[in-house]
Amino acid sequence: MNVKDKETNYFKSLYDVVRVIHSSLDVKIVLEEIVKSVVKALDVKASSIRLLDSRKRSLIMGASCGLSKGYLKKGQVLVKQSGLDQKVLKGQLIYIKDVQTDPDFQYGAVAKTEGIKSVIVAPMATGQKVIGMLRVYTGRVREFSKQEIQFLEAVANLSALALDNARLHQVLQTDYDLLVAHKYRLDDN
């Protein structure tokens, strides 16, 4: 595939991500479609979205595509034990050429068993607040082009917006439900 075709593919994939975000407020569905789109667009082994828990101590799996059940059950991703995640949570995009030997990658031995070689991780931020990260895994050592990095950053930011929109929708729905329940109670009196 030539450079122009790849760029067209990234734009189409980005458009598909935007369509998914606007078509559903179901967070799980949106996140699953995002990771599938990333795997397809970048032609990589796998992708995942991890979200920061409320105590900001661990990263919870939001969605994945291409990772085995065994890899997904490898254990908690603890922020304090992962140099990689600490950097990403500060807003940095991080690339690791070989996760099997890099000390910043928390589960290098499990990555080796899974056949993961390189990883690139983009922060998912709303404003200045990082709420999670979008990870891309390759089965061989791979460098990422400027266009691929821009695509990944755009998808990560759109993912953060999607999560924020879904959260706001849930708050509004709860407020509406409470208001309706309160109105019925007043009408009953």
PyMOL commands that set and color helices and strands:
alter all, ss='L'
color gray80, all
select helices_A, chain A and resi 3-23+27-42+69-72+79-81+83-88+108-114+146-188
alter helices_A, ss='H'
color red, helices_A
select strands_A, chain A and resi 46-52+58-65+77-78+94-96+119-126+129-137
alter strands_A, ss='S'
color yellow, strands_A
deselect
rebuild
show_as cartoon
